[in-house]
Amino acid sequence: MHSGQESDDDAGPRIWGGTTLTERREARRTALLEAALDLIGEAGASGVTMRAVCRRANLTDRYFYESFASRDELLDVLYRQVADEFLPPMTAFAAADDPTRDRELAQILVDKVLDDPRKSRLLLVEPYSSTGLGQTTISVMPVFTRLMQDHLFSHIDDPVKRRLAALTMASGNAGMFSAWLNGSLRATREEIVEHCVAVITAYRSMYQP
């Protein structure tokens, strides 16, 4: 009896409409994640529900549960994907050891924040307001802190002072970008770049021998 569910038979992947089952599942998963991003951009993570995501992606709840066990799992996956996209510019920013590149690297970081406001809101604003992202943020953010600790503050011999500096800078930048994105900080792009350059300069001189 045919169950109505898509499946691969023993002969190999079944082709339908020019795509395999695996490809169709991945396309649906991508559509659900993109729909969640759109909703975050419009109303924040509180607007991300299973039904809202399915409605935006034009898929049924059956396909939602094909990819995600819950709304929180979808947010977890999405947050980690976005965090991975921010790692390259953050790595360049943290690893800067040439003051002549400070402005260039600050501009790269700011441009990344502006590139897709949906993603920046998810990474930098929603962790402060969405309980569904609490544990994910606790798990992911240390990656960014370690970048500061291992690169920008490698000159600090005392491990406690090195970690204090990294935590302070990472949380300070996150708070600054969050306020900028939610509109409570009114500043131009150039003012943000200038501030980032000043912060790099100040933090680089911390605990100099």
PyMOL commands that set and color helices and strands:
alter all, ss='L'
color gray80, all
select helices_A, chain A and resi 21-43+45-47+50-57+61-67+71-94+99-115+117-128+131-152+159-182+189-204
alter helices_A, ss='H'
color red, helices_A
deselect
rebuild
show_as cartoon
